[in-house]
């Protein structure tokens, strides 16, 4: 199987997530491995109507996938079939409490994770307010959120929109966060620590090599970095 498709519709994007399992949204260090390089220009930034930006939420809901900054701090769709192994590898077998007990999680990450977990799903604006982030408050929100997504403790579970007086959505969607445990449920929890992290890594690496047969192994290793 090779990573080869063309996006013209929401259904095309859903099919890509289901078939390939790992679908980065933006260009990255692996040439050709992104939606941005396989999309019709009229749905990347459409002049009228909906396009890729508006499809992100529906794709998450309809596939049950995880979405977040998983590869090189850039957004990726990962199907429910593959995400438990990916989370097992990136977490190195630790649930968040165990990571804290081992002294591996900084206070900033602990604060944000506990706030998000207690209030999930929660949009980024509310999460910032709860944590006291802002110009005159605590800093480091983006850095901590990037770490928590890279380690697969938090994911983007949907996008929400402001509504005009007629009830119509407008503007850019605001990311809504959750834990994989709450978003993906029992199946994720039963599978995430089923094997050793190294076994999950090997399984995913083999899959990525099948998607990207012409890519040097070092590029795949860069994507997989914890």
N, C-alpha and C positions, 0 to 999 in steps of 0.2 A: 504494500500500500504506500502511495506517495502523496505528500501534501500538495494537492492540486485541485482547485475549485475556483468558481467565480461567483461573486455575491451580487445579486440583482434585487433580492427581496429578503424579507424577514425569514421566510421559509428556507431560503438558501443558507442563511447563517445558522439557523437551527440544525439543519442537516449536517453542516460542517462540524458543529460541536459534537453531534451524535456519532458521526463517522470517525473523526480524527481524535477526539478526546481532549486535545490541547490545541487551542486556537488563540494565539496572541492577537490583540487588536492593532497594535502599532508596530512599525518597523523596529527591528532589533538587530543584534549582531549576526543573526542568521539570515542571509538574503532570501527573500521570498517566503519567509515564515511569518506571515501576518495577514490579517484582514485587509489592512491598508494597501497591500500590494496585489490583492485579488478582488478588488471591488470596483463596480461601475462608478465612474465619477459622479453620476447624477444621483446616487444614493449615499455618497460619502458626505457631501455638503449640498443637499438638494435645495434648489431655489424655492420650491413649493412642496408641501407635504412632508412626510416622514422619511427618515433615512437611518443609517446605522446608529446614530446617537440616540434616536428614539427607540430603536429596537432592543437596546441592551437590556432594559428591564423585562420586556416580554420574553426575550430569549432565556434569561435567568429563570423566570417563572415557569416557562413551558418545558424546559429541559431539566430543571432541577439542578443545574450546574452550579459550581462555585465560580465567582468572578472576583478578581482582585489583582494586586500588583505582585505577581508571582515570579516573573522572569525579568531580571535586570531592572527591577523597580517599575515595570511596565505592566499594563493590564492584560490579563489572559482569562479566557473562558476554559474551565476544566470540567469535564463531564463527571457525573456522579459515579460512573464506573471507575474512573482513574483517580479521583480526588482522595479517597482514603489512603491509597499508597503514597500519593504525593505528600499528604499531610504527615503520614508516618515518617517519611524520610526527612522532611523539613523540620519536624518537631524533634527528630532524633529519638523518637520513642517516648518523649516526656509529655504528659498532660500539663496544663498550665500550672496547677498547684505543685506538681513535682518539680517543675522548672524553678518555681519560686523557692521551694524548700532547698534546692541545690545551690541557690544563690546565682542562678543563671539569667534572671529577669531583672532589669533595672526598675527602680521605683516608678519611673514614668510609664513604663509598659504595664506594670501591675495596676496602677491607678486607672489607666484607660481600659484595660481589659475588664476589670471588675465593674466599671461603670457601664461599658457596652453589654457585658453579659447580664447584668441585673436589669437592663432596660431594653434588651433586644426584642424586635428590631428597632434601631434608633438612627435617625439621620445625623449627619455630621454637624449640623448647626446646633442641635440639641445636645449632642455629646460635648461639643466645645463649651457650651454654657454650663453644663453640669460639672465639667472639670475645671471651670474657671480659666479657660484659655482665652486669649485675646490680646489686644494692644497693651492694656494695662494689667494683664494677668499673667498666667503661666504660659511659657513658651514650649516648643518642642512637640507640638501636636502632630504635625506631618511626619516627622522622623519616627515617632513612636508608632503611629499607625502603619507606616511602611514596614517597620520591623514585625509588627503583629500580623500583617498580611503575608509577608515573606515566610514567616514561621507557621502560617496557616492556622493561627488561633482566632483571627477575625477575617471575615470575607464581606464583600458587598453583596447583599441579598436582594436589592432592588434599587430603583431610582424613583424618587417622588418629585412632583411638579407643583408649582404654584398654580392656582386657578384664578381666572378672571371672573368678573361679576356674572358671567353667563355659564360658569362652571367648566370653562375650557382651559386645558393646561397650556402653560406658556413658559418660555425661558429654558435655561439649562436644567436638566434633572439633577437633583441633589442626592448623593449617595446615601443609602441606608445600610447600616452595618448590623451583622449578627455573628454568632459563632457558628461554625459548621455543625456542631452538635445540635443546635436549635433549628438551624435552617434545613439541614439534610436528614436529621432525625436518627432513628434507631439503626437503620442500615449502616450509616456512617460510623456510629459508635461501636457497632459490632465488628467492623472491618478495620478500623484505623490502626489498631495496634496488634493485628492478628499475626503479623510476621516481623522479623527483624528489620530495622530501617535499611540495612544494606541490601536485603532481598527486594524491598520496595524500590530502592534506587536502581538496582540491576534491571528490574522489570520495566521501569519507566524508560531507562536509557535504551534498552532494546527496542521499545516501541518508538521512541523518537528517532532512532537510527533507521527504522523501517519507513518512517514518514519522510526522513531527510537523508536518503541514501548517498547523495553526492556531497554532503557536508562533512568537513573535517571534524573528527571526534572532539577536538578541543573546544569547538563552538558549542557542542551539546553539553560538555562539561561546564562551560560558562553559564549556560542556562540553568543547570541543575545546582549551582552553588548555593549553599545555605546562607 
